[in-house]
Amino acid sequence: MRAFIPKAVIAGSAAALLVVAGCSSDGGDSSSTGAGSDSTDSAAAGSSDGHGPITFAMGSNDADKVKPIVEAWNQQNPDEQVTFKELAAEADDQRSTLVQSLQAGNTDYDVMALDVVWVAEFAANGWLAPFEGDLELDTSELLPATVDAGTYFGKLYAAPQNTNAQLLFYRADLTDGQAPTDWQGLVDSCAAADEAELDCMVTQLKNYEGLTVNATQFIHSWGGKVVGDDGETPALDSEEARAGLQTLVDAYADGVIAERSTGFTEEETNQAFVDGETMYAYNWPYMFDNAAAEESEIADDFGVAAILGPEGPGASTLGGYNNAINVNSQNQATARDFIEFVLSEENQRSFAEASFPPVLASVYDDAELIDQFPYLPALKDALENAEPRPVTPYYDAVSKAIHDNVYAALRGDKSVDEAIDDMTSAIDNAVK
């Protein structure tokens, strides 16, 4: 579903767009024991039927979205109070704090809000209690891609809390109010950008995590994968993965994606679109609010849709937080119940109202919310086709292999074949 949202529709809405919820960890060494190690199946040191007070750890940058839920829980459960433990705002600092505690076998944190890319590493080290047996959790009403992001070796180790997906932002005044329906349609429409003396498209192609997001979006959208289901076997040597990466490289070489994008992060992308310098942009939903603002050059003339693949919507790369239970927690039953409480319709709806993309699918169909936030159907479309970033205990090394080699291919220093070969070798070396 595509949505053109003129400024008039969203006037007066202070939280017109969902903010970026999922920062990626691209620093620090993985301390995982390896995919498929016995640690993932080790007996829990904690108590799966234990009830009582627990702690919940989350980064300070998004704490305001969850603190009201903690307060509501505490009012209803006086004997099972949740103490909120605020971690640093930076993702790498959050991860470092959690890893140090978990490596020591501590119970400082019963429930932890994990960046989606940490789940496999934490699970492989045996630090998380899987949601099975006494802890089993019903995920049937959640967006499937968000559940996949918390699953490792077929087990759910972290329950989705909130999510995010990149969107296609487009200039409605240059596209007759409609987004292209597939990638070739976007390419063919670039003539209108040329006539208007604008860039056709910008996105994040700087050599950092944002390039990993964009590269994996193209690979996944064309049906490819980065690693296999075991989290460690390279899967890039396929026609689908090659086609996706080749499409990205060709789009850059042909000027469909502006040359300056190799210096762009999310903020440069945001500025270029808001200033009316480009016809299309891939970015996280937070850009909507900026584009709709009174000072925006294109406030009345833009829309949002799912990113594109060869035959329709593409596969956006997920962001967000997943809630996991410390394997050593003595009150895992309370921890599980609290996580289920976060997933209730009331609390997931509060996320939407607080510009924090929910994981409960039904919230995106709420007529009242759609009236307030008209982009929700487009975001749901993107999320229903989304894919997690590579689910691997070696995420830092895998991400670096992707963005280093894709950047070289974009700059013409490597062919796509050479980039894929070098990524494959780097992933192989990471898991040895």
Secondary structure, 3 states (H helix, E strand, C coil): CCEECCHHHHCCCCCCCCCCCCCCCCCCCCCCCCCCCHHHHCCCCCCCCCCCCEEEEEEHHHHHHHHHHHHHHHHHCCCCCEEEEEECCCHHHHHHHHHHHHHCCCCCCCEEEEEHHHHHHHHHCCCECCCCHHHCCCCCCECHHHHHCCEECCEECCEEEEEEECEEEEEHHHCCCCCCCCHHHHHHCHHHHHHCCCEEEECCCCCCHHHHHHHHHHHHHCCCCCECCCCCCECCCCHHHHHHHHHHHHHHHCCCECHHHHHCCHHHHHHHHHCCCEEEEEECCCHHHHHHCCCCCCCCCEEEEECECCCCECCCEEEEEEEEEECCCCCHHHHHHHHHHHCCHHHHHHHHHCCCCECEHHHHHCHHHHHHCCCHHHHHHHHHCCECCCCCCCHHHHHHHHHHHHHHHHCCCCCHHHHHHHHHHHHHHHHC
